[in-house]
Amino acid sequence: GNSTEDCDPGKPPCSPTPVSNIVAAREGSQATLECTASQFSGLASPITFDWYKSGTKVVNSSSSSSLLGNGKYKGILPFSAVQKADAGSYTCRAYGHHGTSSQSSPITLQVTYAPYDVTIQILSGVFVKESRLTLECSTKAIPSPQYLWQKSGDQNFRGTKSQYKFLSLDYTDDGTYTCTATNSVGSTKSNGFRIVVDGPPRKCLRPSLSSTVGESIFVAAPNCPMN
């Protein structure tokens, strides 16, 4: 039962329970995981807690606990400035009389952060008039971002997906393109990606090149086979 009087003095603490099953925190901010456990209220020794991440004990996580009353205690795992690597699944283990223990259900720590490493890459296609070309905006971010494609000097150009597809390139597609990734934490813009459309004789682009530093103009490789 839920009453501490139902907790057997010779058994582990009753039901260590997360205060919240999911804790979300912005990278660099403070975060606290909490769980409570109860034992027979007549016992003088307090409940203590250890914390585990994916089954491995968290270093320096052993803590005494605060008495909430009537044999119920609370243990905490504090983070002064939470990092990406802190994200994961945690459990608390409560130790009671005679060192007996029991473990809580998982607590998920979610670490959110603004997009970074926003880059534009060529997914497929060639820089040739009337050819198809697909660009992809890639980034790392939690939660998942929204995308905005823009073209320098063209207020009417817009794209709102992670990929932008040119179905038939024209010389009017020449220009510098950027992608901005935005989530609830922040917004980051890619470097400029330059497109220069080639006409006959047909040329194609070397694959796997991407614009990650500044503005790059891609050199066409002649005599490529037709796709």
C-alpha positions as CSV (number, residue, x, y, z in Angstrom):
1,G,0.0,0.0,0.0
2,N,0.9,3.7,0.0
3,S,1.0,4.1,3.7
4,T,4.5,4.0,5.3
5,E,3.1,1.8,8.0
6,D,2.8,-0.9,5.3
7,C,6.6,-0.8,4.8
8,D,8.2,-3.8,6.5
9,P,11.1,-2.7,8.8
10,G,13.2,-5.6,7.6
11,K,12.6,-5.0,3.9
12,P,13.9,-2.4,1.4
13,P,12.3,1.0,1.2
14,C,9.0,1.0,-0.4
15,S,8.7,2.0,-4.1
16,P,11.3,4.6,-4.9
17,T,9.3,6.8,-7.3
18,P,10.5,9.6,-9.7
19,V,8.9,13.0,-9.0
20,S,8.9,13.4,-12.8
21,N,9.4,10.7,-15.4
22,I,10.7,13.2,-18.0
23,V,12.9,16.2,-17.2
24,A,13.8,18.6,-20.0
25,A,16.5,21.2,-19.6
26,R,18.3,23.6,-21.9
27,E,22.0,23.0,-22.4
28,G,24.0,25.0,-19.9
29,S,21.1,25.4,-17.5
30,Q,20.5,23.9,-14.1
31,A,18.5,20.6,-13.8
32,T,17.5,18.4,-11.0
33,L,16.3,14.8,-11.0
34,E,14.2,13.8,-8.0
35,C,12.8,10.7,-6.5
36,T,11.0,9.8,-3.3
37,A,10.9,6.6,-1.2
38,S,9.2,5.6,2.0
39,Q,10.1,3.3,4.9
40,F,8.6,2.2,8.1
41,S,8.3,5.5,10.0
42,G,9.5,4.0,13.3
43,L,13.1,3.5,11.8
44,A,15.6,6.0,13.0
45,S,18.1,5.7,10.2
46,P,17.2,7.8,7.1
47,I,16.9,6.6,3.5
48,T,19.9,7.3,1.3
49,F,20.0,7.4,-2.5
50,D,22.4,6.4,-5.3
51,W,21.8,7.4,-8.9
52,Y,22.4,5.3,-12.0
53,K,22.6,6.2,-15.7
54,S,21.8,3.4,-18.1
55,G,22.7,0.9,-15.3
56,T,26.1,2.5,-14.4
57,K,26.4,4.4,-11.1
58,V,26.8,8.1,-11.5
59,V,30.1,9.3,-10.0
60,N,29.6,11.2,-6.7
61,S,25.9,10.7,-6.9
62,S,25.5,9.2,-3.4
63,S,23.4,11.5,-1.3
64,S,21.6,11.6,2.0
65,S,18.0,12.8,1.7
66,S,15.5,15.2,3.0
67,L,12.7,13.9,5.2
68,L,9.3,14.9,3.8
69,G,7.5,13.5,6.9
70,N,5.9,10.2,8.0
71,G,8.8,8.0,6.8
72,K,9.0,9.5,3.3
73,Y,12.3,10.9,2.0
74,K,13.4,12.7,-1.2
75,G,16.7,12.3,-3.0
76,I,18.1,14.5,-5.7
77,L,20.7,14.4,-8.5
78,P,21.6,18.0,-9.4
79,F,23.2,19.3,-12.5
80,S,24.7,22.8,-12.3
81,A,25.1,23.2,-16.1
82,V,23.6,20.3,-18.0
83,Q,25.5,19.1,-21.1
84,K,24.5,17.1,-24.2
85,A,26.3,14.1,-22.8
86,D,24.1,14.1,-19.7
87,A,21.0,13.2,-21.7
88,G,19.8,9.7,-21.1
89,S,17.9,7.3,-18.8
90,Y,18.4,7.5,-15.0
91,T,17.2,5.5,-12.0
92,C,17.5,6.1,-8.3
93,R,18.2,3.4,-5.8
94,A,17.0,3.9,-2.3
95,Y,18.9,2.3,0.7
96,G,17.2,1.8,4.0
97,H,17.5,-0.1,7.2
98,H,20.3,-2.7,7.2
99,G,21.5,-1.4,3.8
100,T,18.5,-3.0,1.9
101,S,17.7,-1.3,-1.4
102,S,15.2,-1.0,-4.2
103,Q,15.2,0.8,-7.5
104,S,12.9,3.3,-9.2
105,S,11.4,3.3,-12.6
106,P,13.5,5.2,-15.3
107,I,13.7,9.0,-15.4
108,T,14.5,10.5,-18.8
109,L,16.7,13.6,-19.0
110,Q,16.3,15.4,-22.2
111,V,18.8,18.1,-23.1
112,T,17.7,20.7,-25.6
113,Y,20.0,22.9,-27.6
114,A,20.0,25.3,-30.6
115,P,20.9,24.1,-34.1
116,Y,24.7,23.9,-34.8
117,D,26.8,22.7,-37.7
118,V,24.2,24.0,-40.2
119,T,25.5,23.1,-43.6
120,I,24.2,22.9,-47.2
121,Q,25.2,19.8,-49.1
122,I,24.5,18.4,-52.6
123,L,22.2,15.4,-52.2
124,S,22.0,14.7,-55.9
125,G,22.1,16.3,-59.3
126,V,24.3,18.5,-61.5
127,F,24.8,22.3,-62.0
128,V,23.5,22.1,-65.6
129,K,20.7,24.0,-67.3
130,E,17.5,22.0,-67.3
131,S,18.9,19.4,-64.9
132,R,17.5,18.4,-61.5
133,L,19.4,19.4,-58.4
134,T,18.6,18.6,-54.7
135,L,20.3,20.5,-51.9
136,E,20.0,19.3,-48.3
137,C,20.3,21.4,-45.1
138,S,21.8,19.3,-42.3
139,T,22.2,20.2,-38.7
140,K,22.3,18.9,-35.1
141,A,19.5,20.1,-32.8
142,I,17.1,19.1,-30.1
143,P,14.2,19.5,-30.5
144,S,14.1,19.0,-34.3
145,P,14.3,22.3,-36.1
146,Q,12.3,24.1,-38.8
147,Y,14.1,25.2,-41.9
148,L,14.1,28.4,-44.0
149,W,15.9,28.6,-47.4
150,Q,16.7,32.0,-48.8
151,K,18.4,33.3,-51.9
152,S,20.5,36.5,-51.7
153,G,18.7,39.4,-53.4
154,D,15.5,37.4,-54.1
155,Q,12.8,38.2,-51.5
156,N,10.4,35.8,-53.2
157,F,12.5,32.7,-52.8
158,R,11.5,30.5,-49.9
159,G,11.9,26.9,-48.9
160,T,10.7,25.4,-45.6
161,K,11.9,21.8,-45.7
162,S,15.2,20.2,-45.0
163,Q,15.7,19.7,-48.7
164,Y,15.3,22.1,-51.6
165,K,14.7,20.7,-55.1
166,F,15.3,22.4,-58.4
167,L,13.3,20.5,-60.9
168,S,14.8,22.2,-63.9
169,L,17.8,24.5,-63.4
170,D,17.9,27.8,-65.3
171,Y,20.4,30.6,-65.4
172,T,18.1,32.6,-63.2
173,D,18.9,30.1,-60.4
174,D,22.5,31.4,-60.3
175,G,23.1,32.9,-56.8
176,T,24.0,32.4,-53.2
177,Y,21.7,30.3,-51.0
178,T,21.5,30.0,-47.2
179,C,19.5,27.7,-44.9
180,T,18.4,28.8,-41.4
181,A,17.6,26.1,-38.8
182,T,15.4,27.2,-35.9
183,N,14.0,25.4,-32.9
184,S,12.6,26.5,-29.5
185,V,16.2,27.1,-28.2
186,G,17.6,29.2,-31.0
187,S,18.4,29.8,-34.6
188,T,21.5,29.3,-36.7
189,K,22.2,30.2,-40.3
190,S,24.4,28.3,-42.7
191,N,27.3,29.8,-44.7
192,G,26.5,30.9,-48.2
193,F,26.2,28.2,-50.9
194,R,26.9,29.4,-54.4
195,I,25.3,28.0,-57.5
196,V,26.5,28.7,-61.0
197,V,24.5,27.0,-63.7
198,D,26.4,25.6,-66.7
199,G,25.1,25.3,-70.2
200,P,26.3,23.1,-73.1
201,P,28.7,21.4,-73.4
202,R,27.3,19.5,-70.5
203,K,29.3,19.4,-67.3
204,C,28.6,17.8,-63.9
205,L,29.7,18.3,-60.4
206,R,32.0,16.1,-58.4
207,P,29.9,14.5,-55.7
208,S,30.4,14.7,-51.9
209,L,31.5,18.4,-51.9
210,S,29.8,20.7,-49.5
211,S,29.9,24.3,-48.5
212,T,31.0,24.4,-44.8
213,V,33.4,27.3,-44.7
214,G,32.4,30.7,-46.2
215,E,31.1,30.8,-49.7
216,S,32.3,28.2,-52.1
217,I,32.1,28.1,-55.9
218,F,32.1,24.6,-57.2
219,V,34.3,23.6,-60.1
220,A,32.6,21.5,-62.7
221,A,34.1,18.3,-63.8
222,P,33.9,17.8,-67.6
223,N,32.9,14.6,-69.5
224,C,30.7,13.1,-66.8
225,P,28.3,10.4,-67.9
226,M,24.6,11.2,-68.1
227,N,22.5,10.3,-65.1
